């Protein structure tokens, strides 16, 4: 990483956005944590100074720190202005990029950070963007000695670390894992900001290009150890959790598979197959979701349909997404559990002619996923880049050194 001192160790780009304001608050909270001996100089960045100031004032009020706005730097920059991004990147050791959808706004930030020797972290849940950035910029980032770390929020740290934790706890060889996400909401229900909804719309509308990207990568297949993990039906029943489930459409599968590839090719570890699902409750929820899914899959195929989905997220998602996002009460009352069911072979047994003879279940639990757990994960990832640089993979590693 860049060793020359920068004015700011951390810069939160897009701090005035819906998720950015929570990331800003989390950075401010981390500054006064009992385990931190000194303050890290940091700044917020975005297009409008007044909006950035309001975000800092909100964080100051919530944290009871009236002097906060005067302690944090402010950088004015615009995604559409490369020169302003360069100036922002030059002032930071690590940029926390909260500006999405990343397929439209992410690449200029990645480019500016690499060119100016700055590491960058995002909370992208868009597999196409993550994989495209890897193929376009990995070599350049490695040459510069910087780290471009995608998907460092709820997508996909719980999934990635959950699989690794499960493997480490298994007394044998883990061959396959299925994860099931369960979201717990309070009396006022749950809601997600429509930024996530937009990312899903554009992702589904452009699936052909993701397939093309993967086909052109010509990667050597990762070996399958043990029986091949079978895909569940689009709606299936999980007996262990007494709930119906559907496939999880975020970046988890993409991220976990890339991690498993890296561990196999660079550290010669046995790769783990992975599939991700989200529980949806009982039959009433299934019927509601089926209608929402049919509407979504029909409209997302057409340009005008995508415009309608974007304009009316509350209507077409049956209330799950809105332009306003969740209320603070909804956030405070929400949490998540990810349950991992793994299978494999105990010590002394192998996949040759043997069926898996051992199962393992682990869980990852946390607060509300999008606006509490994600900022915590993102900020801790940034602090890891700053404090644990000596433990990170170096540019001398093989070309599959991944950006997570």
MITI-154439 format. One line per field, with one value per residue (C-alpha): residue in one letter; x, y, z; residue number from 0; chain. Coordinates in steps of 0.02 Angstrom, whole numbers, always signed. Layout:
BEGIN
aa <- (A,...)
x <- (X,...)
y <- (Y,...)
z <- (Z,...)
i <- (NUM,...)
ch <- (A,...)
***
This chain:
BEGIN
aa <- (X,X,X,X,X,X,X,X,X,X,X,X,X,X,X,X,X,X,X,X,X,X,X,X,X,X,X,X,X,X,X,X,X,X,X,X,X,X,X,X,X,X,X,X,X,X,X,X,X,X,X,X,X,X,X,X,X,X,X,X,X,X,X,X,X,X,X,X,X,X,X,X,X,X,X,X,X,X,X,X,X,X,X,X,X,X,X,X,X,X,X,X,X,X,X,X,X,X,X,X,X,X,X,X,X,X,X,X,X,X,X,X,X,X,X,X,X,X,X,X,X,X,X,X,X,X,X,X,X,X,X,X,X,X,X,X,X,X,X,X,X,X,X,X,X,X,X,X,X,X,X,X,X,X,X,X,X,X,X,X,X,X,X,X,X,X,X,X,X,X,X,X,X,X,X,X,X,X,X,X,X,X,X,X,X,X,X,X,X,X,X,X,X,X,X,X,X,X,X,X,X,X,X,X,X,X,X,X,X,X,X,X,X,X,X,X,X,X,X,X,X,X,X,X,X,X,X,X,X,X,X,X,X,X,X,X,X,X,X,X,X,X,X,X,X,X,X,X,X,X,X,X,X,X,X,X,X,X,X,X,X,X,X,X,X,X,X,X,X,X,X,X,X,X,X,X,X,X,X,X,X,X,X,X,X,X,X,X,X,X,X,X,X,X,X,X,X,X,X,X,X,X,X,X,X,X,X,X,X,X,X,X,X,X,X,X,X,X,X,X,X,X,X,X,X,X,X,X,X,X,X,X,X,X,X,X,X,X,X,X,X,X,X,X,X,X,X,X,X,X,X,X,X,X,X,X,X,X,X,X,X,X,X,X,X,X,X,X,X,X,X,X,X,X,X,X,X,X,X,X,X,X,X,X,X,X,X,X,X,X,X,X,X,X,X,X,X,X,X,X,X,X,X,X)
x <- (+0,+48,+170,+179,+71,-96,-201,-337,-326,-509,-624,-810,-863,-1049,-1069,-1232,-1316,-1437,-1308,-1164,-1237,-1235,-1056,-1007,-1085,-996,-826,-861,-914,-757,-649,-702,-706,-616,-487,-429,-278,-277,-392,-375,-388,-537,-653,-820,-834,-975,-1049,-1136,-1048,-1213,-1275,-1110,-1119,-1296,-1237,-1098,-1220,-1339,-1197,-1142,-1318,-1340,-1169,-1177,-1020,-1060,-882,-883,-919,-765,-655,-692,-627,-740,-695,-803,-797,-910,-913,-932,-775,-618,-504,-604,-596,-407,-394,-502,-400,-234,-290,-341,-254,-419,-580,-745,-853,-1040,-1097,-1207,-1272,-1091,-1118,-1146,-1041,-910,-777,-719,-684,-587,-486,-447,-394,-276,-198,-165,-102,-256,-345,-534,-674,-854,-1014,-1068,-1189,-1176,-1078,-1056,-969,-861,-800,-777,-670,-563,-526,-498,-397,-319,-148,-143,-191,-59,+74,+27,+20,-157,-310,-480,-594,-772,-927,-866,-1036,-1176,-1141,-1030,-927,-1048,-1061,-876,-814,-958,-900,-718,-769,-872,-726,-607,-726,-754,-649,-620,-644,-788,-852,-1015,-1113,-1287,-1325,-1496,-1523,-1664,-1710,-1796,-1904,-1993,-2178,-2162,-2098,-1950,-1904,-1752,-1696,-1729,-1544,-1533,-1690,-1612,-1456,-1563,-1662,-1508,-1423,-1568,-1589,-1408,-1381,-1324,-1170,-1123,-1130,-1027,-897,-880,-868,-730,-629,-581,-544,-492,-636,-613,-621,-778,-740,-873,-1049,-1098,-1207,-1380,-1475,-1638,-1800,-1836,-1952,-1904,-1937,-1799,-1849,-1714,-1776,-1960,-1970,-1983,-1834,-1784,-1611,-1516,-1484,-1341,-1154,-1126,-1108,-991,-881,-873,-831,-690,-621,-627,-537,-402,-379,-368,-251,-135,-142,-189,-340,-486,-622,-797,-954,-1079,-1259,-1354,-1537,-1651,-1797,-1968,-2076,-2238,-2353,-2434,-2265,-2225,-2383,-2348,-2170,-2221,-2332,-2196,-2068,-2177,-2208,-2022,-1963,-2090,-2058,-1868,-1854,-1909,-1843,-2011,-2040,-1876,-1926,-2090,-2001,-1882,-2019,-2135,-2025,-2152,-2290,-2194,-2097,-2257,-2189,-2015,-1924,-1957,-1875,-1876,-1793,-1825,-1864,-1745,-1871,-1873,-1682,-1667,-1790,-1712,-1575,-1516,-1461,-1364,-1369,-1238,-1269,-1110,-1066,-905,-792,-719,-533,-480,-623,-612,-731,-680,-838,-890,-1040,-1015,-1021,-1019,-1129,-1100,-1209,-1145,-1230,-1181,-1292,-1293,-1395,-1498,-1408,-1410,-1378,-1301,-1205,-1147,-1067,-983,-913,-855,-768,-683,-623,-548,-462,-392,-314,-234,-175,-139,-54,+90,-31,-116,-75,+61,+76,+201,+62,-4,-126,-275,-239,-419,-504,-637)
y <- (+0,+183,+226,+414,+506,+568,+705,+577,+392,+363,+456,+412,+445,+471,+512,+606,+456,+344,+211,+335,+427,+267,+229,+406,+380,+214,+291,+426,+294,+191,+343,+344,+156,+100,+0,+146,+239,+383,+469,+432,+587,+561,+654,+644,+672,+712,+841,+956,+1035,+1078,+897,+831,+955,+897,+716,+763,+862,+713,+597,+724,+730,+541,+512,+658,+737,+918,+955,+816,+923,+1030,+876,+795,+852,+889,+853,+910,+792,+721,+548,+632,+738,+629,+771,+795,+607,+612,+754,+657,+497,+587,+642,+469,+309,+212,+267,+194,+205,+214,+278,+156,+73,+28,-30,+154,+248,+128,+114,+298,+281,+118,+198,+357,+259,+144,+286,+383,+239,+232,+76,+68,-27,-39,-125,-183,-328,-331,-483,-413,-255,-351,-476,-346,-236,-385,-427,-247,-181,-322,-313,-123,-127,-260,-155,-4,-107,-54,-156,-141,-237,-260,-321,-278,-258,-378,-434,-531,-538,-645,-774,-780,-787,-902,-1034,-1017,-1027,-1183,-1264,-1223,-1297,-1459,-1606,-1669,-1607,-1489,-1515,-1416,-1281,-1211,-1048,-984,-802,-761,-579,-539,-383,-291,-243,-110,-234,-212,-101,-78,+80,+75,+89,-99,-121,-25,-132,-289,-219,-175,-339,-448,-342,-373,-555,-601,-490,-571,-742,-676,-604,-771,-868,-753,-771,-950,-997,-1174,-1262,-1282,-1468,-1534,-1635,-1761,-1762,-1611,-1492,-1495,-1333,-1319,-1270,-1082,-1110,-1251,-1304,-1313,-1440,-1391,-1210,-1250,-1120,-1099,-1023,-943,-916,-767,-649,-546,-564,-700,-847,-749,-693,-861,-954,-833,-852,-1041,-1030,-922,-1038,-1190,-1117,-1021,-1115,-1287,-1301,-1415,-1308,-1297,-1293,-1159,-1107,-965,-949,-834,-896,-821,-899,-990,-1020,-846,-763,-882,-834,-648,-670,-771,-629,-500,-611,-637,-450,-416,-548,-490,-303,-315,-384,-220,-43,+33,-105,-66,+118,+72,-40,+101,+232,+129,+17,+8,-52,-184,-253,-270,-147,-221,-75,+113,+276,+331,+175,+103,+209,+212,+108,-24,-27,-40,-185,-287,-420,-565,-745,-842,-1029,-1135,-1320,-1407,-1584,-1678,-1818,-1855,-1883,-2047,-2045,-1980,-1943,-2101,-2210,-2141,-2033,-1883,-1951,-1792,-1637,-1473,-1322,-1149,-980,-799,-674,-486,-325,-252,-303,-154,-2,-69,-229,-162,-2,-101,-228,-93,+12,-139,-193,-20,-23,-195,-123,+14,-87,-262,-222,-341,-488,-452,-542,-454,-409,-550,-678,-764,-672,-743,-632,-584,-423,-519)
z <- (+0,-18,+122,+97,+223,+159,+239,+275,+318,+272,+154,+145,-35,-56,+128,+99,+16,+111,+156,+159,+308,+411,+357,+409,+579,+599,+560,+690,+816,+784,+819,+1002,+1031,+1191,+1093,+986,+1056,+931,+809,+624,+515,+400,+283,+195,+8,-112,-229,-105,+44,+129,+121,+187,+330,+373,+379,+500,+607,+611,+665,+796,+868,+870,+950,+1071,+997,+953,+895,+764,+609,+644,+667,+498,+330,+182,+0,-145,-293,-427,-507,-678,-651,-659,-604,-444,-409,-433,-308,-184,-206,-182,-8,+54,+106,+90,+4,+65,-90,-52,-223,-318,-421,-449,-628,-671,-545,-478,-613,-613,-426,-449,-590,-492,-338,-434,-532,-371,-264,-153,-91,-111,-26,-82,-26,-198,-215,-405,-469,-644,-579,-457,-585,-723,-609,-566,-747,-800,-654,-553,-636,-624,-440,-404,-492,-387,-227,-185,-141,-225,-109,-170,-80,+95,+174,+212,+36,+63,+222,+326,+185,+143,+322,+370,+245,+301,+484,+449,+359,+502,+631,+538,+594,+418,+240,+204,+26,+12,+103,+87,+178,+226,+269,+389,+417,+582,+584,+723,+741,+606,+479,+363,+218,+105,+16,-170,-212,-185,-289,-434,-429,-441,-588,-689,-642,-699,-855,-905,-857,-1032,-1016,-850,-933,-1079,-958,-868,-1031,-1095,-935,-985,-805,-770,-679,-492,-450,-367,-211,-163,-239,-341,-241,-319,-347,-255,-342,-353,-206,-89,+90,+219,+351,+474,+479,+452,+315,+128,+40,-125,-202,-133,-279,-209,-233,-103,-223,-338,-193,-105,-265,-304,-129,-144,-311,-234,-84,-199,-330,-213,-48,-117,-2,-43,-128,-54,-161,-109,-135,-51,-6,+92,+197,+163,+299,+270,+122,+131,+109,-33,-129,-102,-160,-312,-373,-341,-428,-581,-597,-578,-702,-832,-819,-803,-980,-1061,-1053,-1010,-884,-796,-790,-705,-580,-537,-524,-413,-303,-161,-277,-375,-226,-122,+6,+30,-55,-50,-101,+81,+149,+323,+474,+621,+720,+584,+581,+770,+779,+638,+638,+532,+551,+419,+447,+359,+328,+275,+228,+199,+255,+425,+443,+363,+239,+61,-84,-178,-182,-12,+24,+139,+316,+420,+431,+518,+556,+601,+615,+589,+678,+672,+682,+540,+381,+264,+372,+533,+490,+321,+390,+530,+405,+284,+416,+494,+322,+296,+465,+423,+265,+369,+517,+450,+284,+323,+330,+162,-1,-98,-282,-303,-282,-436,-547,-454,-304,-280,-237,-137)
i <- (0,1,2,3,4,5,6,7,8,9,10,11,12,13,14,15,16,17,18,19,20,21,22,23,24,25,26,27,28,29,30,31,32,33,34,35,36,37,38,39,40,41,42,43,44,45,46,47,48,49,50,51,52,53,54,55,56,57,58,59,60,61,62,63,64,65,66,67,68,69,70,71,72,73,74,75,76,77,78,79,80,81,82,83,84,85,86,87,88,89,90,91,92,93,94,95,96,97,98,99,100,101,102,103,104,105,106,107,108,109,110,111,112,113,114,115,116,117,118,119,120,121,122,123,124,125,126,127,128,129,130,131,132,133,134,135,136,137,138,139,140,141,142,143,144,145,146,147,148,149,150,151,152,153,154,155,156,157,158,159,160,161,162,163,164,165,166,167,168,169,170,171,172,173,174,175,176,177,178,179,180,181,182,183,184,185,186,187,188,189,190,191,192,193,194,195,196,197,198,199,200,201,202,203,204,205,206,207,208,209,210,211,212,213,214,215,216,217,218,219,220,221,222,223,224,225,226,227,228,229,230,231,232,233,234,235,236,237,238,239,240,241,242,243,244,245,246,247,248,249,250,251,252,253,254,255,256,257,258,259,260,261,262,263,264,265,266,267,268,269,270,271,272,273,274,275,276,277,278,279,280,281,282,283,284,285,286,287,288,289,290,291,292,293,294,295,296,297,298,299,300,301,302,303,304,305,306,307,308,309,310,311,312,313,314,315,316,317,318,319,320,321,322,323,324,325,326,327,328,329,330,331,332,333,334,335,336,337,338,339,340,341,342,343,344,345,346,347,348,349,350,351,352,353,354,355,356,357,358,359,360,361,362,363,364,365,366,367,368,369,370,371,372,373,374,375,376,377,378,379,380,381,382,383,384,385,386,387,388,389,390,391,392,393,394,395,396,397,398,399,400,401,402,403)
ch <- (A,A,A,A,A,A,A,A,A,A,A,A,A,A,A,A,A,A,A,A,A,A,A,A,A,A,A,A,A,A,A,A,A,A,A,A,A,A,A,A,A,A,A,A,A,A,A,A,A,A,A,A,A,A,A,A,A,A,A,A,A,A,A,A,A,A,A,A,A,A,A,A,A,A,A,A,A,A,A,A,A,A,A,A,A,A,A,A,A,A,A,A,A,A,A,A,A,A,A,A,A,A,A,A,A,A,A,A,A,A,A,A,A,A,A,A,A,A,A,A,A,A,A,A,A,A,A,A,A,A,A,A,A,A,A,A,A,A,A,A,A,A,A,A,A,A,A,A,A,A,A,A,A,A,A,A,A,A,A,A,A,A,A,A,A,A,A,A,A,A,A,A,A,A,A,A,A,A,A,A,A,A,A,A,A,A,A,A,A,A,A,A,A,A,A,A,A,A,A,A,A,A,A,A,A,A,A,A,A,A,A,A,A,A,A,A,A,A,A,A,A,A,A,A,A,A,A,A,A,A,A,A,A,A,A,A,A,A,A,A,A,A,A,A,A,A,A,A,A,A,A,A,A,A,A,A,A,A,A,A,A,A,A,A,A,A,A,A,A,A,A,A,A,A,A,A,A,A,A,A,A,A,A,A,A,A,A,A,A,A,A,A,A,A,A,A,A,A,A,A,A,A,A,A,A,A,A,A,A,A,A,A,A,A,A,A,A,A,A,A,A,A,A,A,A,A,A,A,A,A,A,A,A,A,A,A,A,A,A,A,A,A,A,A,A,A,A,A,A,A,A,A,A,A,A,A,A,A,A,A,A,A,A,A,A,A,A,A,A,A,A,A,A,A,A,A,A,A,A,A,A,A,A,A,A,A,A,A,A,A,A,A,A,A,A,A,A,A,A,A,A,A,A,A)
***
